[in-house]
Amino acid sequence: MVKAQIARYAKDNNAEGLEIWEYYLQLLEKLDEDGMSSDESDVDKHTSVHVYRVKRMPWRADVVGDLEVIDDLRNDLRGVFKASGSKPLLRLRGGEGGLSRRGAPRNCPKSLYQKTWLQGLKEAEREDLDISQEKFKLLTIRLR
């Protein structure tokens, strides 16, 4: 759903940086649902605001900044996303979120797996991942 809405917005508005949005769409497609962080609902002890504490995925390459941009898109592009459904809560990364117990998805391009995590696996565990031979270059995007 988010992927389709991003693509529609970018194309309908001749969005500047369309290639960046295409990269984000490809990243979401490669990670798929299984590659997304899990989170826990909580109340922030300093502000008493309801938040989600995002759990870290130890197997995943560092794409957190990219995923934050995509998360923030819903707030920045009002009118693109439907108003129905639950309102998005603040998602806090790092600190108290902890580690996710969700396993690494199979068949992702090698670049989406964290290098040292992969190196720590036994050969049979790496084979079980069925790592895709597809090349997917991670980009470093600096937003203004």
Buried (B, 14 or more C-beta within 10 A) or exposed (E): EBBEBBBEBBEEEEEEEEEBBEBBBBBBEBBEEEBBBBBEEBEEEEEEEEBBBBBBBEBBBEBBEBBEBBBEBBEEEEEBBEEEEEEEEEBBBEEEBEEBEBEBBEEBBBBBBBEEBBEEBEEEEBEEBEBBEEEBEBEEEEEE
